[in-house]
Amino acid sequence: MTDTIVGGNDAPKPGRLVLLRHGQTAWSVSGQHTGRTDIPLTPTGEHQAIEAGVRLRESFPDGFAQGCVFASPLRRARQTAALAGYGTHNVLPYIAEWDYGRAEGRTRGTVSQLLGRPWDLWRDGTESLPATMDGERVETLPGGTQVTVRNGRGETLDEVAARTTVAIREVLPLIEEGHDVLLVAHAHVLRILTTQWLGMDPLTAKLLRLDTARYSVLSQYKGDNVIEQWNV
């Protein structure tokens, strides 16, 4: 669990941690697991990102200080950050999306068919998938863009949770100084990061819905790390 910030009377009021999911992609529409495959936003996703920036500026009229905006290294997150009005941002590798390994680029239904039994990411994890599903292929997105899909070991839920804890440690000094911090990333990794902010089992993340180009706000209340707003 993230350490509770305790300060004296002269300590600045802690800032907030704002989480923005990237806009729509072709695979968020199709339901294909999109981890490390570097796909772009759809035109709808681009429009969503612009609208998300408008909503964020309404809620945070003072904006975010220099050095307080971070994005996943993946294209869809960086596009979203730029279109939302935060083109000047730092890349934070710890908030890249869950590496889905052998499920990458496949829907839950497809994975279940290949296994011959029902499969669920949260219940079974990527580690339950056999090495026979390993490989590399090129897929063509609806707009004609070709992407390389790599299927391998992937990450366990605990491994993702561990690196989100590192991400929190990276930005916590800024929050302690009173700055609001914006992270632009992906649904699963941001949901898992939230559980680590709250000091909860990462499996709890399956209960936190986060839609495309929606943001959430984490903060502190009476010494506890809390969710202030969700899926706005």
C-alpha positions as CSV (number, residue, x, y, z in Angstrom):
1,M,0.0,0.0,0.0
2,T,1.2,3.5,-0.7
3,D,2.5,5.2,2.4
4,T,0.1,7.7,3.9
5,I,1.4,11.3,3.6
6,V,1.6,12.9,6.9
7,G,2.7,16.5,7.2
8,G,2.7,19.4,9.7
9,N,0.7,22.5,9.5
10,D,3.1,24.0,7.0
11,A,2.9,21.0,4.7
12,P,1.2,21.7,1.3
13,K,-2.1,20.1,0.7
14,P,-1.4,16.9,-1.3
15,G,-2.2,17.0,-5.0
16,R,-4.4,14.5,-6.9
17,L,-3.6,11.6,-9.2
18,V,-5.6,11.8,-12.4
19,L,-5.9,8.8,-14.6
20,L,-7.0,9.1,-18.3
21,R,-7.7,6.1,-20.4
22,H,-6.8,6.5,-24.1
23,G,-9.5,6.9,-26.8
24,Q,-11.1,4.2,-28.9
25,T,-9.0,1.8,-31.0
26,A,-10.1,-0.8,-33.5
27,W,-9.4,-3.5,-31.0
28,S,-11.3,-1.8,-28.1
29,V,-14.3,-2.1,-30.5
30,S,-13.7,-5.7,-31.5
31,G,-12.8,-6.8,-28.0
32,Q,-9.3,-8.1,-28.9
33,H,-6.8,-8.0,-26.1
34,T,-4.6,-4.9,-26.8
35,G,-1.5,-5.0,-24.6
36,R,1.9,-4.2,-26.3
37,T,0.6,-4.1,-29.9
38,D,1.2,-0.5,-30.9
39,I,-2.1,0.4,-32.6
40,P,-3.4,3.9,-33.2
41,L,-6.6,5.6,-32.2
42,T,-9.6,5.4,-34.6
43,P,-11.1,8.7,-35.8
44,T,-13.7,8.3,-33.1
45,G,-10.9,7.8,-30.6
46,E,-9.2,11.0,-31.7
47,H,-12.4,12.9,-31.2
48,Q,-12.9,11.3,-27.8
49,A,-9.4,12.4,-26.8
50,I,-10.1,16.0,-27.8
51,E,-13.3,16.0,-25.7
52,A,-11.5,14.4,-22.8
53,G,-9.1,17.4,-22.8
54,V,-12.1,19.8,-22.7
55,R,-13.5,18.0,-19.7
56,L,-10.2,17.9,-17.9
57,R,-9.6,21.7,-18.4
58,E,-13.1,22.3,-17.0
59,S,-12.3,20.2,-13.9
60,F,-8.7,21.4,-13.6
61,P,-8.7,25.0,-14.8
62,D,-5.2,25.6,-13.4
63,G,-3.9,22.7,-15.5
64,F,-1.0,20.5,-14.7
65,A,2.5,21.9,-13.9
66,Q,5.5,21.2,-16.1
67,G,6.7,17.7,-15.5
68,C,3.4,16.5,-14.0
69,V,1.9,14.8,-17.1
70,F,3.0,11.3,-18.0
71,A,1.9,8.9,-20.7
72,S,2.4,5.3,-21.5
73,P,5.0,4.7,-24.2
74,L,2.4,3.1,-26.5
75,R,1.1,5.2,-29.4
76,R,-2.6,5.2,-28.5
77,A,-1.8,6.8,-25.1
78,R,0.6,9.3,-26.4
79,Q,-1.9,10.3,-29.2
80,T,-4.6,10.8,-26.5
81,A,-2.3,12.9,-24.4
82,A,-1.4,15.1,-27.3
83,L,-5.0,15.5,-28.6
84,A,-6.2,16.3,-25.1
85,G,-3.8,19.2,-25.1
86,Y,-0.9,17.6,-23.2
87,G,1.6,17.2,-26.1
88,T,4.4,18.0,-23.7
89,H,4.5,15.0,-21.5
90,N,7.0,12.5,-20.0
91,V,6.9,8.8,-21.0
92,L,6.5,6.5,-18.0
93,P,7.1,2.9,-19.1
94,Y,5.6,1.5,-15.8
95,I,2.1,2.4,-17.1
96,A,2.3,0.5,-20.4
97,E,-0.7,-1.8,-20.7
98,W,-0.7,-5.4,-19.3
99,D,1.3,-7.7,-21.6
100,Y,-1.3,-10.2,-22.5
101,G,1.2,-12.6,-24.0
102,R,-0.6,-15.5,-25.7
103,A,-3.9,-13.7,-25.5
104,E,-2.6,-10.6,-27.3
105,G,-4.7,-9.7,-30.4
106,R,-7.3,-12.4,-29.5
107,T,-10.7,-12.1,-28.0
108,R,-11.7,-14.0,-24.9
109,G,-13.9,-16.2,-27.1
110,T,-11.1,-17.0,-29.5
111,V,-8.7,-17.9,-26.6
112,S,-11.5,-20.1,-25.1
113,Q,-11.9,-21.9,-28.5
114,L,-8.2,-22.5,-28.8
115,L,-8.0,-23.9,-25.3
116,G,-11.2,-26.0,-25.7
117,R,-12.6,-24.5,-22.4
118,P,-13.7,-21.2,-21.0
119,W,-10.9,-18.7,-20.3
120,D,-11.0,-15.5,-18.3
121,L,-8.1,-13.1,-18.0
122,W,-8.8,-12.2,-14.4
123,R,-9.5,-15.7,-13.2
124,D,-7.0,-17.7,-15.2
125,G,-4.3,-15.2,-16.1
126,T,-2.0,-15.2,-19.1
127,E,0.2,-17.8,-17.5
128,S,-2.5,-20.4,-18.0
129,L,-2.1,-20.3,-21.8
130,P,0.1,-23.0,-23.4
131,A,3.3,-22.2,-25.4
132,T,1.6,-23.7,-28.5
133,M,-0.1,-20.3,-28.8
134,D,3.2,-18.5,-29.1
135,G,4.1,-16.9,-32.4
136,E,4.2,-13.7,-34.4
137,R,1.8,-12.5,-37.1
138,V,0.8,-9.4,-39.0
139,E,-2.8,-8.1,-38.8
140,T,-4.5,-5.4,-40.9
141,L,-6.7,-3.0,-39.0
142,P,-10.0,-1.8,-40.5
143,G,-8.3,1.4,-41.7
144,G,-5.6,-0.5,-43.5
145,T,-2.8,-0.1,-41.0
146,Q,-0.8,-3.2,-40.5
147,V,0.5,-4.2,-37.0
148,T,2.7,-6.9,-35.8
149,V,1.2,-9.1,-33.1
150,R,3.6,-11.0,-30.8
151,N,2.4,-13.8,-28.6
152,G,4.6,-15.0,-25.8
153,R,4.8,-15.4,-22.1
154,G,3.1,-12.2,-21.1
155,E,2.7,-10.9,-17.5
156,T,1.0,-12.1,-14.4
157,L,-1.5,-9.9,-12.6
158,D,1.0,-9.6,-9.7
159,E,3.8,-8.5,-12.1
160,V,1.6,-5.7,-13.5
161,A,0.6,-4.6,-9.9
162,A,4.3,-4.5,-8.9
163,R,5.2,-2.1,-11.7
164,T,2.2,0.1,-11.0
165,T,3.5,0.4,-7.5
166,V,6.7,1.7,-8.9
167,A,4.8,4.2,-11.0
168,I,3.1,5.5,-7.9
169,R,6.4,5.9,-6.2
170,E,7.7,7.8,-9.2
171,V,5.0,10.5,-9.1
172,L,4.3,10.6,-5.3
173,P,6.9,13.3,-4.6
174,L,5.1,15.6,-7.0
175,I,1.8,14.8,-5.3
176,E,3.4,15.4,-1.9
177,E,4.5,18.9,-3.1
178,G,0.9,19.7,-3.8
179,H,0.9,19.1,-7.6
180,D,-1.9,17.4,-9.5
181,V,-0.4,14.6,-11.7
182,L,-2.0,13.3,-14.9
183,L,-1.3,9.7,-16.1
184,V,-2.5,8.8,-19.6
185,A,-2.6,5.1,-20.2
186,H,-4.8,2.1,-20.5
187,A,-7.8,0.5,-18.9
188,H,-6.4,-2.6,-17.2
189,V,-3.1,-1.0,-16.0
190,L,-4.9,2.1,-14.6
191,R,-7.5,-0.1,-12.8
192,I,-4.7,-2.2,-11.3
193,L,-2.8,0.9,-10.3
194,T,-5.9,2.1,-8.5
195,T,-6.0,-1.0,-6.4
196,Q,-2.4,-0.4,-5.4
197,W,-3.2,3.3,-4.5
198,L,-5.9,1.9,-2.2
199,G,-3.8,-0.9,-0.8
200,M,-6.1,-3.6,-2.1
201,D,-5.7,-7.0,-3.8
202,P,-5.0,-6.3,-7.6
203,L,-7.8,-8.7,-8.5
204,T,-10.2,-6.1,-7.2
205,A,-9.4,-4.1,-10.4
206,K,-11.9,-6.4,-12.3
207,L,-14.7,-4.5,-10.5
208,L,-13.6,-1.1,-11.7
209,R,-15.0,-0.2,-15.1
210,L,-13.0,2.5,-17.0
211,D,-14.3,3.4,-20.5
212,T,-12.3,4.9,-23.4
213,A,-11.2,8.5,-23.0
214,R,-12.7,8.7,-19.5
215,Y,-10.8,9.9,-16.5
216,S,-10.7,9.2,-12.8
217,V,-9.3,11.0,-9.8
218,L,-7.4,9.5,-6.9
219,S,-6.7,11.6,-3.8
220,Q,-6.3,11.5,0.0
221,Y,-9.0,12.1,2.5
222,K,-8.3,12.2,6.3
223,G,-5.0,10.3,5.8
224,D,-6.4,7.6,3.6
225,N,-5.8,7.1,-0.1
226,V,-9.2,7.2,-1.8
227,I,-11.1,7.3,-5.1
228,E,-12.4,10.9,-5.5
229,Q,-14.1,10.5,-8.9
230,W,-14.4,7.5,-11.3
231,N,-15.0,7.1,-15.0
232,V,-15.9,10.7,-15.6
